[in-house]
Amino acid sequence: MKIISFLLLLLTLLYPKYLDNKSCKECHEIIYNEFESSMHSKSYFSDELHRKVANASDPKKYECAVCHMPMANNLQDLINGKARPDKNNKTHTDGVSCYFCHTIAYVKKAHKFNINTMAKQAQNYKPTLYGRLTDPDHSDKHSSITNPIYAKAVCMGCHSHKLNDHNVTIFRAMKNNQNSLECIKCHMPELPGGAEKMDRRSRGHHASHKFLGIHDKEFRKKGVAIHATREGEKLKITLINKMAHPLIIQPARAKFLKITLTRRGKTIWSNYKKDPSEDSQSYFAYSFQKDGKKVIIPSKATYGSVHNLEAKEEKTLLYSLPKLQKGDKIKISLFVQFAKSDCAKAITLKEKKLLEPQLIKSVTIEAD
């Protein structure tokens, strides 16, 4: 019994201790609270859409763990189907953890998806964490080093692209010639307050770890400009993607315009009747096929396409309206649906926010 206990103790010493998210709170409370409000903190267990798409894709193998459960202490077993996500395992429930993001040593560009190479930690020593700070502080929990990839490539390991086994693109956010600075500029802006409770270097500011994105209603207003003009019964709408990435990134989502013409409070015309996909020019989404037949879950698709608004792209849409009267109002609204209608048919979702269109922004013009 003593020998077994000794061997177990020895095994714990051979591997660096995993610093879970809560262990960061002691020194980085502001950053921890920001992170907890972010989508990065979501795990397989708390992100219903991701979990159900992953299960529908493959009920045995959890290949998504590479990016969605990257610090799993049995990552290869999850990917190969020898293990399943465990809600009692902290390395499974921490999501895209603080420890993971701050121990990436290198990002290798690859065809199907980029690969994060994790830093090899010295046995029996406290881990070393990487970041962008010049002359970072150390603590009793970890050492700190400035790593240049945190200004160039650190986001590109997971947020670049993903192809399935048939070489069909099922996710694309960035191109090979782009770098993480474009991500950081928008999604990690500088906020007041030091990175630590004790601001030893008197920095006075830190990079936001809220990772604000499409789920934040104020932030999402900034990404697209909508300009509308009218000549008689002709409506011209110009959409300008101000973002450094395409309008549509993830295959489950759709973004679309809802255009209504109201007269004395009553809608007399709209660009679609039931489903926004009826208006193909203003419905932005991925579509997939397998052997010529439509499929919803993209992992098995043999063909895929996307109607998109590329980074910095401008697109003009034209519509013919009924004869207008003075006081008629034309409202143009851009929406996002986190789980588009097709996706909702393939998986059962309880969270209503995923199914109900969420407003991005709207503009109104009035007939004179």
N, C-alpha and C positions, 0 to 999 in steps of 0.2 A: 504493500500500500504506500509506503514511504517512497519507493522508487517511482511509482506512478505519479505521485504528487510532485516529485522532483522534476520528472519529465514534462509535466504540464507547466510547471513554473518556467522551465527552460524554454519551452515553445513560446511563451508570452514574451520572453526577453529577446527572442530572435527576430521579432518583427516590431517596427516602430508603432507606437500607440496611435490609433485613429483618434483625431480630435473631432468630436462631433460638433454640430452647429452650436449647441447650447454652451459648450466649453469656450466658445469665442466671446460670449456675452459678457464675461467677467471684465474684459478690457475694452471690448468694442460694442458697447451697448447700443449706441445710436445705429451703427452699421447693422448689428444683429436685428434690431427692430425693423429696419428698412428691408432687409433680406426676407424676414418672415412675412412681409406683405407682398413679396414678389412671386412671379410664376416659377422662378428657380427653386423656391422652397417647396413647391408641389412635388409630390412623389407619385409612384404608381398607385398608392392607396388613397391619395387625396385629390387626384386629377381623374375624374370619372371618364371624360372623353378619351384621354390617352389610354387609360386602363382597358376600356372596352374595345377600342380600335386595336390595341396590341393583342388582346385575347382573340379577337375575330381574325386577326392576321395569322396568328399561330397560337393555339391554346396550350402548347407544350413548351416551345422555345420562346424566351423573352429576349430577342435580339436587340430590342430597343434599349436594353439596359446600358449599352455602350455610352449613350448620352443621357438617358433618363435615370439611371441608377449606377453612375460611373464609379462610385467608391465601394460597391458591393464586394465583400470579402470572398465571394464565390462567383465572381463575374463570369468566368468561362463556363461554369456549370449552368448558370442562368441562360447564357447564349446557346449552349448545346442542348438544353432541355433536361439536364440532369437534376436541376433544382428549380423551385418556383419562388417568387417573391415572398418574403417572410416579414410580417408586420411587427414581429418582436426583435428584428435585427436592425440596429441603429444605422448600419451602413446601407440598409435598404430604404429606410423611411426618411432619410435626410435630404432626399431629392438631389438636385445638382448642388452638392454641399460646398461650404466654404473651403474645406480642406481640399476638395478636388480642384476647384478653380485656382487655388493658390499653391498647387504642387505640380502644375503642368510645366514640364521642362522644355517641350518642343512640340510643334504641330507639323505633322507630315502631310503634304498634299497627296491625295490618292484619287483614283478614278471613281470608285463607288461612293466613298465618303472619306473625309479627312480623318487622320488618326492622332489622338492625343497621346503623347509619350510622357508618362509620369516620372517625376524625379525619383531616383533611387535614394532612399533614406538610409543613413548609417545605422547599423544595428546597435541597440542599447543606448542610443543618443536621442535627444529631443529632435523632432523634425525641423526641417528648414522650409519656410514658406516664401513664395515669390510674389512680387508685385511691381508697381510702377513707381513707388515712392523713392526719392533720392535719400540716401543715408537713412534707411528705415530703422525703427527701434526694435530691439530684441525683448523677449520676455522669458519668464521661467518656463513657459510652455513650448516656445519655439524660437528658432533663429529666423532672421529675415534677410532677404537678398533682393536687390533690384535685378529684374530679368528683362532684357529688351524686347522679348516676344510679347510682353504684356501691353506693348504699344503697337504691335504689328499683327500678331497672329492668334492671340489667345482665344478670341471668340470664334475663330475660323475652324476649330476642331469639330464643333457641333453645329454651327450656324452657317455653314457654307452650302452644302448640297448633299443629297442622298439619292442613290440609284438602287433599284431592286435587282434581283438576280437575273432579270431579263434586260438589264441596262436601260430601264425606263426611269426617267427622273420623277421622283415622287415628292421631292422637297428641294427648293433652291432659294437661298436668301442672298448669297453673295457670289461674285465672280472671282476667278483666281487672282486677278490683278488688284483686287481690293484688299484692304487690311482692317484691323480691329479699331483703328483710330476713328473710322467713320461710324462704327457702332457706339464707341465710347462717347463721342461728341453728343449724340442724341440720347442714348439710353443710360449714360452714367455721368450726367452733368455735375459740376462742382457745386457743393452745398456748404453752408457755413457750419463750423464746428470741426474739431480735429478728428482724426481717425481713431483715436484712443481716448479713454476717460481722462488720462493724464497726458495732455498735449505737450510732451517734452520738447519737441522741436518748434513749438509755437506756430504750427502750420496754419491753423485757423480755418481750415476747410478740408473737405474730403470728397471723394467721388461717390455719388449716390449709388447705393446698392438696392434701390427699389426696382431697377431694371424695368422702368416704365415702358409699356407697349400698348397694344391694341385693346387690352382689357381695361385700361384707364380712360375714362370718358373725356377728360380734359386733354390728355396727351394725344389721343388719336385724332383730335381736331387739327393738329398741326401738319399732318402728313400729306394731305391732298388739298389743292385749291380748286374751287368750282366757280367758273365764270359763265354766266348765261346772258344771251342777248336774243332779241326777237325782232323779226322783220315781217310785219303782217301776221300770217298764220304759220310762219316758219320759226322754229325754236332751235337755237344753236347753243350747245353746251360744250364747254371746253374743260376737260379734267387735266390737272397738272400734278403729277406725282413728284413731290418735293423730297422724297426719301431716297436714300442711297441703296435701296433694295426694291424689288418689284412690289406691286400692290398686293398680289397674292403670293404667299410663300408656302403655306401649309395646305395639303390636299383636302382636309375636312372642311375648310372654310369657304365662304363665298362673300363677295362684296358686290353691291349692286345699287343702282339708282331706282328710287321710287319718285315718279313725276306725276303730279296731280294738277288738274285745272279745276278750280272751284268758282262757282258763280252764286253769290248770295248764300255762301256757306254750304252749298251742295256740290259734290264732286260730279262733274259732267264728262270728264275724260281722265284716263290714266294710261301709263305706258305698258301696263300688263293687267290682266284680270284676276288671276288667282296666284300664280307663282312667278316670282321675279325672273326666272330663267326664260320666260316667254319673250322677254326683250333681250335678244342675244347680244346686241351691241353694248348694253350697259350691265351685263351680268358677267362678273369676273370670277373664274373658278377653274380648277383642274377637271379633266374628264379622262376616264380610263376604259380600256377594253382588254379582254382576254380572248384571243382567237376570234376576233371580230364581234364579240358580244360585250355589251356594257357591263362593267363591274364597278363596285363601290369601293371596296377595300383594295388599295393600290399595290400591296405587296406581291400579288400574283399577276399583275397586269402585264400584257405583252406589248401594249401600246398606250401612250399617254400624250395628252396635249393640254395646253393651258391658254385661256383667254386672259391676257394680263395687261397691265400698264407697267412697263419696265421702269427702272430707276431713272428719275429725272425726265421721264417721257411725258409728252403732251398729246392728248387725243381729243378729237372733236366729234361730237355726236349730233346728228340732225333729226328733227322730228317735225311732222306736220300736225298742226292743231286744228280743232274746229274753229269756225269763225268767232272771233273774240268780241266781247262787249266791254265797255268802260267799267273798271272795277274788278274785272276777272283777275284772279290770282293764280299764278303758276308757282308751285312749290317743288323744288328739286332737292331731294334728300339722299345722302349716301349712307348706306347701312352696311354693317358686317353681321354675318350669321356664323357663329363659331362652329356649329355643326349644321351644314347645309341640308336641305330637305332630303337629298339622296342619301346622305350619310345617316340621317335619322331613321331612314327605312331599313338600314342594314344593322343598326344596333339600337338597343333600348336605353334611353337616357332619362334620368330623373331630374337632373338639374335644368330648370326651365330657362335660365339665362343662356344656356348653350343652344337652345332651339329658337328662341325669340330674337328677331333682328334687333341689333343695338345701333342706335343712331351714331354716326360719325360726325356729320355736319350737314347743314341745310341752308339753302338760299331761297328767297322769294322775290319774284318780280310781278308787277301789277300792270295790267293793260290800261292805257289812258285814252 
